[in-house]
């Protein structure tokens, strides 16, 4: 099967959290299983991009606010990731130091999705599955299904994986003209709560919806920043699949981020050395237990309100 992944992150190219880990591991292991998986993501100014070779495989322009923005599709040359990697390079819009956090993120990710689909239109062999990750590529299932420009792709099954249901990519309806032409009959597939909601649209339009674990599917069906009823309504096409880890990356024998590497035979002394290093670094007492937590500390008023109401 020919599978193409749309993702805003992909380790080791650009990563903020678990989305990057999945997008960097899943296509690699799909290829190991005999499929033909690739990733299309935005071009950012990261160390990986600066230190590796790319070639231009496609050039065109994308319309944004009545302006034609030229773009290139760059392909990683050496194939060192275990899958084909394509970067959507739109000068001054995508080629920035950070992945997220800009006032024009709506324009940035819409342009990325449109340019990537334009690229796929020119493939001699179309993909068998288009797999979208989170809201940054959440408009792709709608554009494939209902965008007049992409009618030739509308029989390709689309899959959405929700990594973080709290971030949904909302934007005002007056920006609807940023999308390629579609019949206004389908406007309701974009709208949720009075705004355009890319994640909600993807949940409605994708052929299948997956989450990063079975328990996360249960969680966001109760607490998902306003999407609870939609996720419950679309439950028949939703499935939670437990994420694994890439053991070639998360390997304590080779991990360069560890103070001392260790194996299953040396894990006691190895972990003790790492604990002592952390305690010395932060002025902690090494004779006491050390607990570490990796997670996202973020607050959302809408989410907090939703939780509060559920607890009433």
C-alpha positions as semicolon CSV with decimal commas, in nm:
position;residue;x (nm);y (nm);z (nm)
1;X;0,000;0,000;0,000
2;X;0,116;0,353;-0,080
3;X;0,062;0,566;0,231
4;X;0,137;0,936;0,263
5;X;0,145;1,107;0,602
6;X;0,065;1,476;0,653
7;X;0,220;1,607;0,973
8;X;0,345;1,939;1,112
9;X;0,619;1,753;1,302
10;X;0,843;1,459;1,225
11;X;1,143;1,343;1,428
12;X;1,431;1,411;1,372
13;X;1,340;1,691;1,130
14;X;1,127;1,899;1,365
15;X;0,970;1,794;1,692
16;X;0,778;1,955;1,978
17;X;0,620;1,647;2,133
18;X;0,474;1,302;2,074
19;X;0,334;1,395;1,733
20;X;0,690;1,425;1,604
21;X;0,785;1,087;1,748
22;X;0,492;0,908;1,586
23;X;0,533;1,075;1,246
24;X;0,903;0,984;1,249
25;X;0,852;0,619;1,350
26;X;0,520;0,499;1,201
27;X;0,614;0,537;0,831
28;X;0,951;0,374;0,893
29;X;0,791;0,063;1,041
30;X;0,519;0,060;0,777
31;X;0,795;0,038;0,518
32;X;0,958;-0,245;0,712
33;X;0,626;-0,428;0,686
34;X;0,638;-0,392;0,307
35;X;0,433;-0,079;0,247
36;X;0,542;0,238;0,069
37;X;0,506;0,514;0,329
38;X;0,624;0,874;0,306
39;X;0,585;1,203;0,495
40;X;0,499;1,549;0,366
41;X;0,560;1,825;0,618
42;X;0,634;2,198;0,623
43;X;0,988;2,327;0,576
44;X;1,134;2,486;0,889
45;X;1,480;2,621;0,964
46;X;1,600;2,331;1,178
47;X;1,941;2,172;1,225
48;X;1,830;1,862;1,035
49;X;1,729;2,067;0,733
50;X;2,048;2,270;0,742
51;X;2,275;1,966;0,780
52;X;2,120;1,732;0,522
53;X;2,087;1,726;0,145
54;X;1,761;1,794;-0,039
55;X;1,662;1,821;-0,403
56;X;1,372;2,006;-0,561
57;X;1,116;1,765;-0,710
58;X;0,822;1,999;-0,773
59;X;0,758;2,372;-0,809
60;X;0,431;2,564;-0,836
61;X;0,243;2,841;-0,658
62;X;-0,041;2,850;-0,409
63;X;-0,308;3,120;-0,384
64;X;-0,340;3,294;-0,047
65;X;-0,540;3,616;-0,001
66;X;-0,546;3,675;-0,381
67;X;-0,165;3,649;-0,397
68;X;0,028;3,374;-0,570
69;X;0,296;3,234;-0,340
70;X;0,565;3,026;-0,515
71;X;0,664;2,705;-0,340
72;X;0,898;2,412;-0,382
73;X;0,871;2,050;-0,272
74;X;1,210;1,934;-0,146
75;X;1,294;1,566;-0,110
76;X;1,555;1,436;0,133
77;X;1,828;1,280;-0,081
78;X;1,995;1,011;0,128
79;X;1,690;0,823;0,257
80;X;1,841;0,803;0,603
81;X;1,504;0,818;0,782
82;X;1,370;0,488;0,648
83;X;1,101;0,662;0,442
84;X;1,074;0,932;0,178
85;X;1,057;1,280;0,330
86;X;0,912;1,577;0,144
87;X;0,925;1,937;0,269
88;X;0,687;2,209;0,154
89;X;0,905;2,518;0,122
90;X;0,710;2,846;0,102
91;X;0,957;3,133;0,150
92;X;0,872;3,382;0,427
93;X;0,569;3,178;0,535
94;X;0,690;2,835;0,646
95;X;1,069;2,872;0,660
96;X;1,091;2,999;1,017
97;X;1,278;2,898;1,330
98;X;0,974;2,775;1,525
99;X;0,705;2,529;1,428
100;X;0,414;2,701;1,599
101;X;0,327;3,024;1,775
102;X;0,293;3,278;1,494
103;X;-0,005;3,507;1,439
104;X;-0,043;3,375;1,085
105;X;-0,036;3,005;1,175
106;X;-0,377;2,964;1,010
107;X;-0,239;3,089;0,680
108;X;0,081;2,891;0,721
109;X;-0,084;2,552;0,768
110;X;-0,358;2,607;0,511
111;X;-0,092;2,697;0,254
112;X;0,107;2,387;0,352
113;X;-0,195;2,159;0,305
114;X;-0,293;2,310;-0,030
115;X;0,063;2,294;-0,165
116;X;0,106;1,933;-0,052
117;X;-0,219;1,830;-0,222
118;X;-0,115;2,011;-0,539
119;X;0,203;1,803;-0,530
120;X;0,006;1,478;-0,494
121;X;-0,216;1,576;-0,788
122;X;0,095;1,541;-1,004
123;X;0,190;1,194;-0,882
124;X;0,160;0,930;-1,155
125;X;0,071;0,675;-0,887
126;X;-0,173;0,823;-0,636
127;X;-0,157;0,711;-0,272
128;X;-0,383;0,435;-0,142
129;X;-0,424;0,612;0,194
130;X;-0,376;0,971;0,309
131;X;-0,301;0,978;0,682
132;X;-0,342;1,316;0,856
133;X;-0,212;1,400;1,203
134;X;-0,383;1,657;1,428
135;X;-0,544;1,983;1,322
136;X;-0,247;2,116;1,121
137;X;-0,349;1,880;0,840
138;X;-0,714;1,856;0,944
139;X;-0,851;2,031;0,635
140;X;-0,701;1,771;0,401
141;X;-0,989;1,518;0,433
142;X;-1,242;1,795;0,353
143;X;-1,042;1,927;0,057
144;X;-0,996;1,577;-0,085
145;X;-1,365;1,495;-0,045
146;X;-1,521;1,825;-0,151
147;X;-1,260;2,055;-0,308
148;X;-1,334;2,084;-0,680
149;X;-0,964;2,108;-0,758
150;X;-0,893;1,773;-0,591
151;X;-1,190;1,577;-0,731
152;X;-0,952;1,320;-0,882
153;X;-0,843;1,229;-0,528
154;X;-1,185;1,200;-0,366
155;X;-1,193;0,820;-0,364
156;X;-0,869;0,796;-0,164
157;X;-0,942;0,686;0,195
158;X;-0,836;0,941;0,456
159;X;-0,734;0,865;0,815
160;X;-0,707;1,115;1,100
161;X;-0,496;1,047;1,408
162;X;-0,566;1,271;1,707
163;X;-0,255;1,319;1,917
164;X;-0,384;1,618;2,115
165;X;-0,754;1,696;2,101
166;X;-0,725;2,020;2,296
167;X;-0,568;2,210;2,007
168;X;-0,807;2,230;1,713
169;X;-0,682;2,511;1,485
170;X;-0,994;2,731;1,511
171;X;-1,020;3,037;1,285
172;X;-1,291;3,285;1,189
173;X;-1,530;3,208;0,905
174;X;-1,423;3,517;0,708
175;X;-1,104;3,329;0,621
176;X;-1,303;3,064;0,437
177;X;-1,180;3,210;0,107
178;X;-0,835;3,070;0,187
179;X;-0,966;2,724;0,098
180;X;-0,990;2,599;-0,260
181;X;-1,334;2,632;-0,418
182;X;-1,606;2,400;-0,283
183;X;-1,985;2,398;-0,290
184;X;-2,129;2,592;0,003
185;X;-2,362;2,298;0,061
186;X;-2,068;2,139;0,247
187;X;-1,989;2,439;0,470
188;X;-2,126;2,258;0,775
189;X;-1,844;2,005;0,748
190;X;-1,599;2,284;0,830
191;X;-1,788;2,470;1,102
192;X;-1,808;2,386;1,471
193;X;-1,913;2,626;1,745
194;X;-1,939;2,924;1,511
195;X;-1,584;2,895;1,376
196;X;-1,396;2,693;1,120
197;X;-1,252;2,404;1,317
198;X;-0,997;2,194;1,124
199;X;-0,989;1,912;1,380
200;X;-1,368;1,890;1,390
201;X;-1,377;1,893;1,010
202;X;-1,129;1,608;0,994
203;X;-1,333;1,405;1,243
204;X;-1,640;1,456;1,022
205;X;-1,472;1,395;0,685
206;X;-1,202;1,134;0,745
207;X;-1,294;0,776;0,662
208;X;-1,144;0,660;0,992
209;X;-1,040;0,837;1,312
210;X;-0,771;0,698;1,542
211;X;-0,623;0,815;1,870
212;X;-0,285;0,743;2,025
213;X;-0,431;0,488;2,268
214;X;-0,767;0,327;2,350
215;X;-0,780;0,518;2,679
216;X;-0,722;0,851;2,501
217;X;-1,023;0,786;2,281
218;X;-1,229;0,741;2,598
219;X;-1,077;1,054;2,750
220;X;-1,148;1,291;2,463
221;X;-1,500;1,153;2,427
222;X;-1,559;1,317;2,769
223;X;-1,311;1,606;2,772
224;X;-1,202;1,747;2,436
225;X;-1,249;2,122;2,450
226;X;-1,594;2,121;2,294
227;X;-1,572;1,821;2,061
228;X;-1,722;1,567;2,300
229;X;-2,058;1,529;2,125
230;X;-1,895;1,509;1,781
231;X;-1,654;1,237;1,890
232;X;-1,939;1,043;2,046
233;X;-2,143;1,077;1,726
234;X;-1,850;0,952;1,514
235;X;-1,758;0,669;1,749
236;X;-1,840;0,394;1,499
237;X;-1,551;0,497;1,274
238;X;-1,309;0,569;1,562
239;X;-1,044;0,343;1,709
240;X;-0,780;0,386;1,977
241;X;-0,444;0,228;1,883
242;X;-0,175;0,217;2,150
243;X;0,143;0,393;2,039
244;X;0,463;0,200;2,056
245;X;0,809;0,352;2,076
246;X;1,095;0,345;1,829
247;X;1,346;0,132;2,019
248;X;1,628;0,243;1,790
249;X;1,574;0,599;1,917
250;X;1,462;0,535;2,275
251;X;1,758;0,312;2,355
252;X;1,951;0,376;2,680
253;X;2,256;0,198;2,537
254;X;2,299;0,461;2,264
255;X;2,098;0,767;2,376
256;X;2,335;1,064;2,357
257;X;2,115;1,265;2,594
258;X;2,197;1,038;2,889
259;X;2,486;1,118;3,122
260;X;2,573;0,747;3,133
261;X;2,450;0,482;2,891
262;X;2,344;0,142;3,019
263;X;2,209;-0,195;2,908
264;X;1,979;-0,449;3,067
265;X;2,288;-0,594;3,238
266;X;2,416;-0,260;3,370
267;X;2,091;-0,076;3,432
268;X;2,130;-0,058;3,811
269;X;2,463;0,124;3,808
270;X;2,368;0,317;3,496
271;X;2,046;0,454;3,644
272;X;2,221;0,535;3,969
273;X;2,488;0,735;3,784
274;X;2,220;0,930;3,595
275;X;2,028;0,996;3,916
276;X;2,339;1,124;4,092
277;X;2,414;1,353;3,797
278;X;2,064;1,503;3,804
279;X;2,073;1,547;4,182
280;X;2,406;1,726;4,161
281;X;2,285;1,942;3,873
282;X;1,973;2,059;4,062
283;X;2,092;2,044;4,422
284;X;1,878;1,745;4,522
285;X;1,945;1,485;4,791
286;X;2,062;1,167;4,612
287;X;1,967;0,945;4,910
288;X;1,598;1,014;4,849
289;X;1,382;0,871;4,570
290;X;1,384;1,072;4,245
291;X;1,067;1,098;4,040
292;X;1,056;1,243;3,689
293;X;0,753;1,346;3,485
294;X;0,737;1,439;3,119
295;X;0,413;1,607;3,022
296;X;0,238;1,914;2,892
297;X;0,160;2,187;3,145
298;X;-0,097;2,404;2,974
299;X;-0,429;2,556;3,067
300;X;-0,731;2,621;2,847
301;X;-1,026;2,822;2,984
302;X;-1,271;2,633;2,760
303;X;-1,124;2,299;2,868
304;X;-1,129;2,396;3,236
305;X;-1,492;2,507;3,207
306;X;-1,582;2,182;3,031
307;X;-1,418;1,973;3,304
308;X;-1,586;2,178;3,577
309;X;-1,929;2,128;3,422
310;X;-1,873;1,755;3,389
311;X;-1,789;1,738;3,761
312;X;-2,105;1,921;3,871
